[in-house]
Amino acid sequence: MKMAKQHNSKIDMTTGPIMSKVLLFAIPLILGSVLQQLYTSVDTLVIGQYCESTALAAVGTSSQPVEVLLCIFLGIGGGLSILVSQHAGAGNYEGLRKFCACAVSFVYMAGLALTVLGYFGAPLILRFMAVPEDTWNEALIYTRIVLFGTLGNIGYNLNAGVLRGLGDSRASLWFLVVSCVTNIILDYVFVAGVKTGVGGAALATSIAMMVSWIISIFYIKRRFPELGFTFFPRHIYGPEMKKMLSLGLPIGLNSSLYSFGHMALQSMVNAQGSVFMAAVSVGSRVTGLANIAITALSQASSAFSGQNYGARKYGRLKKGHLIIPIVSGLVSLAFGIVFILLRMPILRFFTKDTAVLPYASRYIVIMLLSQWIFAVFNGIINFVNGLGKVKYTTIVNLLMLWAVRVPVAFVITRFFDGTYVMFAYTISFSFGAIAMFGYYIFSKGWKEIMRKADEPIPEETGSP
């Protein structure tokens, strides 16, 4: 089944100049990343201006358990995006209809279950993170209310994954514009106006995500009617659901365990006291803004490799496997230098606390001087994921976290000054980058792709 019509918003990465197509795809995602960071930073900004520093610390530490609970399902959405890109590259739109039907069903199954699980599991997670008593109540309130928006969060991210797989990266930007504006307005209404504190900020976030999800459904139904997208579950196709889960679960479990490790790191941050907690909360917002290109270019890398692998364009895979991660690293380094130079004026937007500012400044400098390494690593790992080869990347991610980052952070906080715990990230990023270059050197699967790329035969098209 061929697509009923051409869509101007769809980018075909199997033809044309590689980096121009990748950047064309990535630019809307970069702008979307700005909005996503703004989306999360508005909570921190408003809380920092209208509440005490303990509330600021609560918002920062609460993001970790929410991330853990969402990651496994969002990883499955990443697997869906890979499958969509491969089948779009092969022109198999009958298969796409089935994957979309499975995605709609999965949103409800996962979203409703996670809402209930998160509500009752939040106290256990916060206790594991050693959240101090002075921030406990606010952290629990924020976590539980944000999780009421889980259905919208998973729904939006899966729909965005479908669109990225199809080569449409612009639509998600407009969804985020609406969501971000909604969140900002409601933040000021609930927190600054009604004085509901962290609970109001969490409610604003949940409502905004639901709005974004609903709009994305309307868009897909209108722009891609041939996909048969629906509001409510209608069909579950066993083979397609199994394939989506078999590819997405390793990514999701990897992300979940990765986030669980971040919670372990957060517990070490929490052990330094609420002032340092607030500093890391604020500093991470700034580093997130500085790293807007990493996620966008990584997603573009995955879409590029998925589409070209599906279309059997092995020559293009060979040409793109290094240039995309290297460009991502250079862009990340440029952004990092700019934000380091501007860090103090930006930090004062979030907090005026003179005890918090020095720690936040140090956090930003250390993190941004090493984020370019992470950008290169993430570009390669997403390129390999786009090929469907997720086992190696899962192992590398877990080793990077549990064998390197967490032990190094423990040593720093136990035997040195714990407020320098950020160096654990620098060391683990370097390990991850070396390991992913190792895939290109030693993997038999990659060597086979390189062999096919060098064959003097016409490139074929067909199902992956």
N, C-alpha and C positions, 0 to 999 in steps of 0.2 A: 504493500500500500504506500503510495507516494503522498507527500504532503499536498494538501489541496491548493495551497498557494504559497508564494514566497513572502517572507516577512522581513521588512526592512530592518527590524531590530535584531535579527538573527545573524550572527557572525560565523562564517564558514572558515575554520582554521586549517582546512586541508589544502588550501591554495593561497597563493600570493606571498608577499614578504612576511617572514615569520614575526619579527618584533613589532611591525606596524599592526598586524592582526592581534597580537598579544596585548599591546598597549591600548588598542582600540577597545578590546574586551575589558581590560583592567581599569581604564579610566573611570567608568561608572562605578566599578567596585571600590576604587579608591575614594571617590566622593561618598559612596555608601559607607565606607569604613569611617570617614570623618563623621558622618551622621550617627553611626553606631557608637562611636566614642563620645560624641556629644550627648547621645541618648543616655549613656551610663554616667557621663560626667556631670550632667545637669543635676542628677540626684545628689552627687557629692558637693557640687557648687551651692545648691540651695540649702542643703543640710549644713554645710560649712558656714553659710552666712546667717542662718536663722536658728541654728541649734547649737548645743554644746559639743565639745570635741569628742565626748564619749559617743555621741550619735554618729559623728563622722567615722569613728573607729568601727562602730557597729555595721555601718553600710559597707565598709571595706572588707571586713571579715566575713560578712554574710554572702558576698558574691561567690565565695569558694564552694560552700555546700550546694548552692543552686547550680553552679557549673558542673559539679560532680553528678548530680541527679539528671541533668539534661544531656550530658556528653554522650552517653551510650546511644541515646535516641538520635541525637544530631549526627553522630557518626554513621548511623544507618542512612540518614539523609545524604551524607557525603557519598556513601556507596551507591545510593540511588542516582546521584548526579553523575558518577562515573559511568554507570550502566546507560543512562540516558545519552551521554556524550558518545559512547561507543556505538549505540544503536542509531543515533542520529547520523554519525559519520558513515555508517553502513547503509543508511536509507531504510531501516526496518521500523516503520511507524506503526505497524500492527503490534509489534512488541512494546512500543512506547505506550500505546493505549492501555495495555495490561499492567505495565509498571505504574502508570499514573493511578489506575484503579486501586492497586495495592497500596500506593502511597496515601490515598485518601483514607482508606480503612485503617492503616497503621497510625495515622495522626490521632484518631479517636481512641484506639486501643491503648496507645502509649501515653497520650496526654491525660486522659482521665485517671489511668492507673498511677501515673507519676504525681498527680495532684494529691491523691489520697496518701500515697507512700511518703511524699515530701512533708506533708503536714505532721504526720505522726513520727517520722524519722528525724525531723529537724533538731529536736533537743539532743538526741544521741550524737548527731554529727557535731553540733556546737560544743558538746562536752569533750568530744575527742579532740577538738581544736583548742581546748583549754581557753575558751573565751572568758575574759575576766568578769567578775561579778558586776562591775560598774557599767559594763556594756551588754550584759546577758539579755535582759528583757527586750531592749531595742533590737538586738541582733535576731532574736527569736521572732519578734513581730515582723520585721522586714523579710526574713526568710519565708515565713509561712504565707504572707500576703503575695509576695512575688510568685510563689509557686501556684497560686490560684490562676495565674496567667499562663501556665504551662501549655495548655492546649493551643493557645495563640502562638506561643513561642515556637513549639515544634511544628505547627502547621505552616507558619511563615517560612521557617528555615527549610523545610522539605519542599515547599513550593518554589522557593528561591533556587534550591538545588536543581529542580526540574528545569527551570528557565536557564540556569547557567549551562546545564548539559546540552540544551538546545542551541546555545550560543547567544542567548539574550541576556546580557548583563545590565542593560539600561533600566529594565522594568523595576528591579529590586531597589534601585536608587529612588525612584518616585514613591515606592511603598514606604521607604524609610523617611522620606521627606514628610509625608503625612504623619507617620508614627512619631517622628521626632518633635514636630510642631505640637502634636497632641500631648506628648509627654511634658514638654516645657510648660505649656499652658496649665495642665493639671498639676504639675509640681508647684507652681506658684499659687494656684488656687488652694490646694490642700495643705501645703506646708507654710507658705508665707501668709496666706489669707485665713484659712480655717484653723491653722496652728495644730495640725494633726501629726507633726513630726515625721519620724521614719516610716510610720504606717502610711501616711499620705503619699510619701515619695514612692513607696512600694506599690500602692494602689494605682498611681499614675502610670508606672511602668507596665503593670499588668494590662490595664485598659488600652494603652497605646499598642502593645503587641497584638492584642485581639483585633484592633482596628486594622493593623497592617496585614494580618492573616486574611481577614474577610476581603479586603481590597485585592489581594493577590489572587484569590479564587475568581473574583469577577474578571480580572485581567486575563487569566489563562483561558477561561471559558470563552471570552470574546475574541482574543487574538489567535488562539490555537483550538478552534472548535473540533478539529479532526482528532484531538486527543481524548475527547469524551470526558473531560474533567467534570466532577460533580461536587456539590457542597457536602453531601453526606455519603457514607459508605454504601456501595451497591454490590461490588464484586471483590472477591479475593481469589486470585489465580495462584494455585499452589506452586507450580514451578517458578513463576516470576517472583513470588514472595520469598521462596526458599533462596533463590539466587540473590535477591536484594539483601536478605539477612546474612547469607554466607559471606558476602563481600563487605557489607556494612558493619556486622557485629565485631569483626576484628578491629576495624577502625574505631568503633564506638567503645569497645572494651578498653582499647589502648588509650583513648581520650579520657575515659572515665578513671582508669588507673592513674593516668597522668595527672588528672585533676585531684585525685585522692592524694597523690604525692604533693601537690600544691597545698593541700590542706595540712599535710604534715609540716611543710615549710612554713605555712601560716601559723601553725602552733609555735614554731620557733620564733617567728616574728612577734607573736602575742606575748611570749615570755619576756620580751624586752620592755613591756609596759605599754599603756594606752597612747602615750605621746608618740612612740615609734610606730605603733599600729596606725595612727592617724597619718603620720608622715608617709608610710608605705601606701596607704590608701590614696592619698593625694598624688604622690609621685607616680604611681602606676597609671593614673588617669593621664598624666602628661606623657609618659612613655608610650601609652596606647595611642595617643594622638600623633606622636612622632613616628610610629610604626604603621601608619595607615596603609602604606604600599605593600607591606609584607603579605598580609592576608589576600589582598586583591591579586597580586602577581602570582601568588601560590595557587589560587583558584584558577587563574588563567593558565598556569602551567598544567594543572590537572585536566582542564577542558581541552587544551592543545594536544596533550598526549593521548587522551581518550578518543577524541575525534580522529586523529591520524592513525591510531592503532586500529580503530574500527574500520577505517577506510584502507588499511594496509599501506599507508604512506610511510614506509620505513625510512626513506631518505630524509623526510622532514623531521622524523623523530631524532635521527642522528644529528641533524643541523641544530635542533632546538634544545637538546638535552643539557647543554652547558650555558648557552648564551642567556637563557631565561633566568636561571638562578644567579648568574653573575650580575646581570642588570638589576635584579631585585636587591642584591647586596649593595651595589653602588647607590641606588636610590635611597635605601634605608640609611646608609652612612651619611648621605647629604642631608636628609631630614633630621637625623640625630644631631649633627653639628649645629644646625639652625636652632633646634629646641634646647640644646645645652646653652647656647648663647642667650636665649630668651627665657630661661627657666625661672628666674626670680620674678619678673613681672607676671608670668603665667601663674606661678604658684600663689601669688597674692590674690588672684581671683578666687582661689579655693579656700584659703584660710589666712587669717591675720595673726595666728598664734606664733609668737616668736620662738617658742620651744620646738614647734613642729617644723618650721621652715628649714633650719640647717640640715636636719636629717633627710627631709624630702629632697633638698638640693643635691646632697651626696648620692642618694638613691638614683636620681635621674642621670647624673654624670656617669656613674659606674655602669648602669644598665645600657644607656644609649651608646657608649663606646664599644659595646660588644654585640649589639643587636644586629649589625650587618652580618655577623657570622651566622646568627639564627636565620636571617633572611636567605642566605645561600643554602643552608641546610633544609629549610622549609620548602624552598623552590624545588630542590631535588626530590625530597620525599613526596611531594605532591605530584611531581612528574611521574614517579614510579607508581604511585597509587593510581594514577590515571590509566596505567597499563593493566590495572587489576592485580598487581603483584604486591599484596598488602602484608604478607607474612614477614618479609624481611624488615619492612618499615616499622611494623609493630614491635618486633624484637629490639630494633635500634632505639625506638622511642622509650621503651620500658627500661633498657639498660642505661640510657642517658639520664633518666630520672632516678631510678632506684639504685643503680650501681655507682652513679657519679654525683648527681646534684644533691640528693638527700644526705648521703654520707658526708660530703664535703661541707654542706650547711651545718650538719651536726658538729663536725670538728670545729668549725669557725665559732659557732655559738657556745660550744662547751669549753674550748681552750683559748679562744681569742675574744675580740670585741664583737659581740653578736650583732651590732648595728652595721657590720660589714658583710652580713650574710649574702648580699647580692653577688659577691664574687663566685658563689656556687653556680650561678647561672652562666657566667663567662666560661668557666671550666667545662660545664656540661654542653654548652653550645659548640665548643671546639671539638669535643669528643663526637658529638652527633654529626658534625660536618665531615670529619675524617671518615666515619663509618659509612656515610652515604656515598662519598667518593669511592669507597671500597666496593660498593655495589656495581658501579660502572666498570671497575677493574676486574672483579672476580666472578660476577654473576654469569652463569651459563645462558640464562634467558636473555640477558642484555647482549651478550656476545652473538647470540643467534639473530637478534634484531639488527645488529651491526653488519652481520654477514649478509642478511637479506637486503640491507640498505646499499651494499656494494655490488649487488647482482645487476648486471646490465640487461635487465628485462623491464618491460612496462609495468608500472605500478597497477595493482588490481584493486577492485572494490568488491565488497561482499560482507556477509555477516561476520562479526568478530568471533 
